Amino acid sequence: MDQTYQIAEAQAVPACTVVIFGASGDLARRKLIPALYNLRACGEGMRPHDFAILGFARRQIAVDRFHHQMRDAVARYSRLELDDACWGDFAARLDYLSGLDQPGGFERLRTRLEQLEANYRLPPNRIYYLSIPPEAINETVASLDQAGLIAKPGAQHFSRVVVEKPIGHDLESARQTNRAILEHFAESQIFRIDHYLGKETVQNLLVLRFANTIFERVWGARNVDHVQITVAESEGVGSRAMYYEPAGALRDMVQNHMLQLLALIAMEPPVSLEAEAILEAKLNLLRALRPVPPGQAATQVVRGRYAAGTTDGQQVHGYLQEEGIPKNSRTETFVALKAFIDNWRWAGVPFYLRTGKRMGARESLIHIQFKEVPRILFNRAGVLPANALTLRIQPDEGFSFGVLAKQPGLGVAIRPVRMNLHYQSEFHRPVPDAYERLLLDVMAGDHTLFVSASFVEQSWAFVQSILDSWASDYSIPLNEYPAGTMGPSAADQLIQADGRLWLSL
């Protein structure tokens, strides 16, 4: 009989009001409102005690119209089928207020919040989700404070702020943004969100590593040949050109998502499961990440940009032909790099990272490639495939371990086989959306799956030297690759120069 070991109970979630700044935007429509609907509707033990939602934005929208738009969004993007009774209960606590950019807007926000809390008998526990452009963060938190909407730490009721990536455009602006937020909120009140950390398979990295002796004993330079992290997207920039053009793949993916995955897969065991211990273990790993010297950016990092090609059997535009992209753009849509961690565990082990848009598959993977078997016994006649642990973050969440086995029959024939875990088929229960888990943690005040100010700045410090090299050395190429492929040939050459190949599902 299978046994489940309950290590920690779900935290109590107090009643609160979630204020979504920028509620008329794409993130609220596609992710936040569907996730909040799921939290209130699903019967999986995740339902918060009670909450209301107030959308706050610049755009003038009648509340009834806002409800209609959000109902359509839930029907389209929720992992649950829309239920009329559940939607009625949810919509009754969903309100909208315009005037985010108008004089007196924050005073009206305070009045509306007090009305909502009185109507639904909610305590003044407030979560401010800043789904707004990064350049608007500083002014927004200052306006909240000026309007008397921030309770100080230790008060009877809480105020918390959720900040979406990107935090800053470079190292200096990230420092400025962190300082600006900390002028009005304490660090314990700030939740810097990276939705990758809410994915079930990312959370499972801690369990896989530290609850299984077999892996921890071989986790390091003695047994691991190299590590690959791939985050590939099949879609292009779509409607995000205004955001993506000044950002690019290095800022959009490497600085946050990919360095988070690197930290989780390579960090030392934390002293406990407390949020502070896990955050410190990740930060220490990042501190050991070797910087890319300016003279090595051309050989250690590959940047690319997708050209016209074929995706899912359809012809698609190249990046320069996308709506809103200037013809003289130098923005990269692909990055591959080789990194090293200078500590005892990982000394000399290369970490290969690659990410891009309009690639041949949508997949987020971590490959732990172990060293080859010595050339004796079965390996004498030729090189046998080395063991590899593959962690599938998306799609088809799960992991597999590649081993060698004797094929049935006369004689000795060896075949690679995979031991597979598929989350859906193994656990027979739906996997919560990342935003559901993260929003629930904000309500509970749990920082475990969020990012500290120090981590943000340390990750910017790593990519800053690459950005500086690209800005100063125009000889570093921007390699084009056809849409529907796995990146430019220069990325293949990067890893092949070390006698290795990119791995895929």
C-alpha positions in Angstrom: 0.0 0.0 0.0 1.4 3.4 -0.9 2.1 5.7 2.0 2.1 9.5 1.9 4.3 11.3 4.4 2.9 14.6 5.5 5.9 16.8 6.2 4.2 20.1 6.7 0.5 21.0 7.0 -0.9 23.8 4.8 -0.6 27.1 6.5 -3.7 28.9 7.7 -4.8 31.6 5.3 -6.4 34.6 6.9 -9.2 36.6 5.3 -8.0 39.4 3.1 -8.5 41.7 0.1 -6.4 41.3 -3.0 -5.9 44.6 -5.0 -4.7 44.0 -8.5 -3.0 47.0 -9.9 -3.3 46.9 -13.7 -6.4 44.7 -13.5 -7.4 45.5 -17.1 -4.1 44.0 -18.5 -3.1 40.7 -19.9 -1.6 39.2 -16.7 -4.7 39.7 -14.7 -6.9 38.3 -17.5 -4.8 35.2 -18.3 -3.3 34.3 -14.9 -4.4 36.2 -11.8 -8.2 36.2 -12.0 -8.4 32.5 -13.2 -6.0 31.5 -10.4 -8.0 33.3 -7.7 -11.2 31.8 -9.1 -9.6 28.3 -8.9 -8.6 29.0 -5.3 -12.2 29.8 -4.3 -13.9 27.2 -6.4 -11.8 24.0 -6.1 -12.3 21.5 -3.4 -8.6 20.5 -2.9 -8.0 21.9 0.5 -6.5 25.1 -0.9 -9.5 27.4 -0.4 -8.6 30.5 1.6 -10.7 31.4 4.6 -12.3 34.4 2.7 -11.2 37.1 0.4 -12.4 39.8 -1.9 -10.7 41.1 -5.1 -10.5 44.7 -6.2 -9.2 45.5 -9.7 -7.5 48.9 -9.9 -6.4 50.3 -13.3 -6.3 53.4 -15.5 -8.9 52.2 -18.0 -12.6 53.2 -17.5 -14.6 50.0 -17.4 -18.0 49.5 -15.8 -18.1 46.8 -13.1 -20.6 44.7 -15.1 -18.4 44.9 -18.2 -15.3 43.9 -16.1 -17.2 40.9 -14.7 -18.1 39.8 -18.2 -14.5 40.1 -19.4 -13.2 38.2 -16.4 -15.9 35.5 -16.8 -14.7 35.0 -20.4 -11.1 34.9 -19.1 -11.9 32.2 -16.5 -13.8 30.1 -19.1 -10.8 30.3 -21.4 -7.7 30.1 -19.1 -8.8 28.3 -15.9 -7.8 24.7 -15.4 -11.3 24.1 -14.0 -14.5 24.1 -15.9 -16.5 27.2 -15.3 -19.3 26.6 -12.9 -22.2 29.1 -12.8 -22.7 28.8 -9.0 -19.0 29.1 -8.3 -18.7 32.1 -10.7 -21.7 33.8 -9.0 -20.1 33.4 -5.6 -16.7 34.7 -7.0 -18.1 37.6 -9.0 -20.0 38.8 -5.9 -16.6 39.6 -4.3 -15.0 40.9 -7.5 -15.0 44.7 -7.9 -13.3 47.2 -10.2 -12.1 50.8 -9.8 -10.5 53.1 -12.4 -8.4 56.1 -11.9 -5.0 54.6 -11.1 -3.3 57.4 -12.9 -5.7 60.2 -11.8 -5.3 62.8 -9.0 -7.1 61.4 -5.9 -7.0 57.9 -7.3 -5.4 56.4 -4.2 -7.8 58.2 -1.8 -10.7 56.6 -3.8 -8.9 53.3 -3.5 -8.8 53.6 0.2 -12.6 54.5 0.4 -13.5 51.6 -1.9 -11.4 49.1 0.2 -13.1 50.2 3.4 -16.5 49.8 1.7 -15.6 46.3 0.5 -14.3 45.2 3.9 -17.4 46.5 5.6 -19.8 44.8 3.2 -18.1 41.4 3.5 -16.9 41.8 7.1 -13.3 41.4 6.1 -10.4 42.6 8.3 -8.1 45.2 6.7 -5.6 42.6 5.6 -4.5 43.8 2.1 -2.4 42.4 -0.6 -1.3 44.8 -3.4 -0.4 42.9 -6.6 1.6 45.3 -8.9 0.8 44.0 -12.4 2.2 47.2 -13.8 5.3 48.3 -15.8 8.5 48.3 -13.8 9.0 52.0 -14.2 5.7 52.6 -12.3 6.5 50.7 -9.2 8.3 53.4 -7.3 5.6 56.0 -7.7 2.9 53.4 -6.9 4.3 52.2 -3.6 4.9 55.9 -2.6 1.3 56.7 -3.4 0.1 53.8 -1.3 2.1 55.0 1.7 0.9 58.6 1.2 -2.7 57.5 1.2 -2.2 55.6 4.5 -2.7 52.2 2.9 0.3 50.4 4.3 0.2 48.9 7.7 3.6 48.6 9.4 5.1 45.2 10.4 3.8 44.1 13.8 0.4 45.8 13.3 -2.8 43.9 14.0 -3.5 43.6 10.3 -1.1 43.1 7.4 -0.2 44.9 4.2 1.8 43.0 1.6 3.0 43.9 -1.9 3.6 41.5 -4.8 6.1 42.7 -7.4 6.3 41.0 -10.8 9.5 40.6 -12.8 11.4 42.3 -14.2 12.7 44.1 -11.2 14.8 46.7 -12.9 16.4 46.8 -16.3 19.9 46.3 -15.1 21.9 46.0 -11.9 21.7 49.7 -11.0 18.0 50.1 -11.7 17.3 46.9 -9.7 19.1 48.4 -6.7 17.1 51.6 -7.1 13.8 49.7 -7.3 14.6 47.6 -4.3 15.6 50.7 -2.3 12.4 52.5 -3.3 10.1 49.6 -2.2 12.0 49.2 1.0 11.4 52.9 1.8 7.7 52.0 2.2 7.5 48.3 2.9 9.6 46.1 5.2 11.4 43.1 3.5 8.9 40.8 5.3 6.0 42.5 3.5 7.6 42.2 0.0 6.9 39.2 -2.3 9.0 39.3 -5.5 7.2 36.7 -7.6 8.8 34.4 -10.2 6.0 32.1 -11.4 8.5 29.3 -12.3 9.0 28.8 -8.6 5.3 27.9 -8.2 5.4 25.1 -10.7 4.9 21.7 -9.0 8.0 20.2 -10.7 10.2 23.0 -9.6 9.0 22.6 -6.0 9.8 18.9 -6.3 13.4 19.6 -6.9 14.0 20.0 -3.1 12.2 16.7 -2.4 14.0 14.8 -5.2 17.4 16.1 -4.1 17.2 16.0 -0.3 14.7 13.2 0.4 16.5 10.6 -1.7 19.9 9.5 -0.5 20.8 7.9 -3.9 20.8 11.3 -5.6 22.5 13.4 -2.9 25.4 11.1 -2.7 26.2 11.5 -6.4 25.3 15.1 -6.8 28.5 16.9 -7.7 31.7 16.9 -9.6 32.8 13.4 -8.7 29.9 11.8 -10.7 28.3 14.5 -12.8 29.8 15.3 -16.2 27.6 18.4 -16.9 24.2 19.9 -16.4 21.9 21.3 -19.1 18.9 23.7 -18.5 16.6 24.4 -21.4 13.6 26.7 -21.4 12.3 26.7 -25.0 9.2 28.5 -26.2 7.5 27.8 -29.5 5.6 31.1 -29.6 7.0 34.4 -30.7 6.7 37.7 -29.0 3.0 38.1 -30.0 1.5 41.1 -28.3 4.4 41.6 -25.9 6.6 43.5 -28.3 6.5 46.7 -26.2 7.9 44.8 -23.2 10.1 42.3 -25.0 12.0 44.7 -27.3 13.8 46.6 -24.5 14.3 43.4 -22.5 15.4 40.5 -24.7 15.9 36.8 -23.7 18.8 37.5 -21.3 16.8 39.8 -19.1 13.4 38.1 -19.7 14.5 34.5 -18.9 18.1 34.1 -17.8 18.2 36.7 -15.1 15.3 35.3 -13.3 13.7 31.9 -14.3 16.9 30.1 -15.4 19.1 31.3 -12.5 16.4 30.2 -10.1 16.4 26.8 -11.6 20.2 26.7 -11.5 20.2 27.7 -7.8 17.7 25.0 -6.9 19.4 22.2 -8.8 22.9 23.1 -7.5 22.6 24.7 -4.1 23.8 23.1 -0.8 21.2 21.5 1.5 19.5 24.2 3.5 19.7 23.9 7.3 15.9 23.7 7.4 12.7 24.1 5.3 12.2 27.6 6.7 11.9 30.2 4.0 15.0 32.1 5.3 17.2 29.0 5.1 16.2 28.1 1.6 16.6 31.7 0.3 20.0 31.8 1.9 21.1 28.5 0.3 20.0 29.8 -3.1 21.8 33.1 -2.6 25.0 31.4 -1.6 25.0 29.3 -4.7 24.5 32.4 -6.9 27.5 34.0 -5.1 29.6 31.1 -6.2 28.6 31.5 -9.9 31.7 32.5 -11.8 31.2 35.9 -13.7 31.6 35.9 -17.4 34.7 38.2 -18.1 34.2 40.8 -20.8 36.8 39.1 -23.0 34.9 35.7 -22.9 31.4 36.9 -23.6 31.9 36.3 -27.3 32.9 32.6 -26.8 31.0 31.7 -23.6 27.7 33.2 -24.6 25.7 32.9 -27.8 22.8 35.2 -28.7 20.4 34.7 -31.5 17.2 36.1 -33.1 14.5 34.1 -34.8 13.9 34.6 -38.5 10.9 33.5 -40.6 10.2 29.8 -40.5 7.7 27.1 -39.9 6.0 26.4 -36.5 3.4 23.7 -36.2 3.1 23.4 -39.9 2.5 27.2 -40.4 4.7 29.9 -41.8 5.5 32.5 -39.2 7.3 35.9 -39.3 10.8 36.6 -38.1 11.3 38.8 -35.1 12.0 41.9 -37.2 8.7 41.4 -39.0 6.6 41.2 -35.8 4.3 44.2 -35.1 5.9 46.9 -33.0 9.5 45.7 -33.5 11.9 48.4 -35.1 13.7 47.3 -38.2 17.1 48.2 -36.6 16.5 46.1 -33.5 19.5 44.4 -31.9 17.3 42.5 -29.3 18.1 38.8 -28.8 15.3 36.2 -28.7 17.7 33.3 -27.9 20.6 32.9 -25.4 22.9 30.0 -24.8 25.7 30.1 -22.3 28.2 28.0 -20.4 28.5 28.7 -16.7 30.7 27.4 -13.8 30.1 27.3 -10.1 33.2 27.8 -8.1 32.6 25.7 -5.0 33.7 22.3 -3.7 30.7 20.4 -5.0 30.7 21.7 -8.6 34.2 22.7 -9.3 34.9 22.1 -13.1 31.4 21.0 -14.0 30.0 23.1 -16.9 26.3 24.2 -16.7 24.9 24.8 -20.2 21.8 27.1 -20.3 19.7 27.9 -23.3 16.4 29.7 -23.8 14.6 31.1 -26.8 11.4 32.0 -28.6 10.0 30.4 -31.8 11.9 27.2 -31.1 11.0 23.8 -32.4 9.4 22.7 -29.2 7.9 24.1 -26.0 9.8 22.4 -23.2 11.5 23.3 -19.9 14.0 20.6 -18.9 16.9 20.0 -16.6 19.3 17.2 -17.6 21.8 15.9 -15.1 24.3 14.1 -17.3 26.5 11.6 -15.3 30.0 10.5 -16.2 30.6 7.6 -18.5 31.3 4.2 -17.2 35.0 3.3 -17.2 36.1 1.5 -20.4 36.1 -2.0 -18.9 33.6 -4.8 -18.8 30.5 -3.8 -20.9 32.1 -0.5 -22.0 35.2 -2.1 -23.5 33.9 -2.5 -27.0 32.6 1.1 -27.3 31.2 4.0 -25.5 27.9 3.3 -23.8 25.4 6.1 -23.0 26.0 7.6 -19.6 23.2 7.7 -17.1 21.1 10.9 -17.2 18.4 12.3 -14.9 15.9 14.4 -16.8 13.5 16.7 -14.9 10.5 17.8 -17.0 9.2 21.1 -15.8 6.8 21.5 -18.7 5.0 20.0 -20.5 4.3 16.5 -19.3 5.5 17.3 -15.8 7.7 14.6 -14.2 11.1 13.1 -14.3 12.9 10.1 -15.8 16.2 8.3 -15.1 18.0 6.7 -18.0 19.8 3.5 -17.2 21.2 0.6 -19.3 19.6 -2.9 -19.3 20.2 -6.2 -21.0 17.8 -6.8 -23.9 16.1 -10.2 -23.7 17.5 -12.9 -26.0 20.6 -15.0 -26.6 23.9 -13.2 -26.2 24.4 -9.8 -24.5 22.8 -6.8 -26.0 22.5 -3.6 -24.0 19.8 -1.1 -24.4 19.1 2.3 -22.8 15.8 2.4 -20.9 14.0 5.1 -19.0 12.4 4.9 -15.6 9.6 7.5 -15.8 7.4 9.4 -13.4 4.4 11.3 -14.9 2.8 13.5 -12.3 -0.7 13.2 -13.7 -0.8 9.5 -14.1 1.1 8.7 -10.8 -0.9 11.0 -8.4 -4.3 11.0 -10.2 -5.0 14.6 -9.2 -4.8 17.9 -11.0 -1.6 20.0 -10.8 -2.4 23.5 -9.5 -1.4 26.4 -11.6 1.8 28.1 -10.4 -0.1 31.4 -9.6 -2.6 29.5 -7.4 0.2 28.3 -5.2 2.0 31.6 -5.1 -1.0 33.7 -4.4 -2.0 31.3 -1.6 1.5 31.7 -0.1 1.3 35.5 -0.2 -2.0 35.2 1.7 -0.3 33.0 4.2 2.8 35.2 4.4 5.2 32.4 3.3 8.3 33.6 1.4 9.7 30.2 0.6 8.9 30.3 -3.2 9.7 34.0 -3.6 12.9 36.0 -4.4 14.9 38.1 -2.0 16.3 41.5 -2.8 19.8 40.1 -2.5 19.0 37.3 -5.0 17.6 39.8 -7.5 20.7 42.0 -7.3 23.1 39.0 -7.4 21.4 37.6 -10.5 21.6 41.0 -12.2 25.3 41.2 -11.3 25.9 38.0 -13.2 24.1 39.1 -16.4 25.4 42.7 -16.2 28.8 41.8 -17.4 27.3 40.0 -20.5 25.0 43.0 -21.2 28.0 45.4 -20.9 30.0 43.2 -23.3 27.2 43.2 -25.9 26.8 46.9 -25.6 30.5 47.7 -26.0 31.7 45.0 -28.5 29.8 45.3 -31.8 31.8 42.4 -33.2 29.8 39.9 -31.1 27.3 38.4 -33.6 23.5 38.2 -33.3 23.0 34.8 -34.9 19.7 34.2 -36.8 17.9 30.9 -36.6 14.8 29.8 -38.5 11.6 29.7 -36.5 10.8 26.1 -35.6 14.4 25.1 -34.9 16.2 24.8 -31.6 18.4 27.8 -32.1 21.3 29.0 -34.1 24.2 26.7 -35.1 26.5 28.7 -32.9 24.7 27.3 -29.9 25.4 23.8 -31.1 29.0 24.7 -31.6 29.2 26.1 -28.1 28.5 22.7 -26.5 30.0 20.5 -29.2 33.4 22.2 -28.7 33.4 20.4 -25.3 32.5 17.1 -26.9 28.9 17.2 -25.8 25.4 17.6 -27.4 22.2 19.4 -26.5 19.7 16.9 -25.1 16.0 17.0 -25.6 12.9 14.9 -24.7 
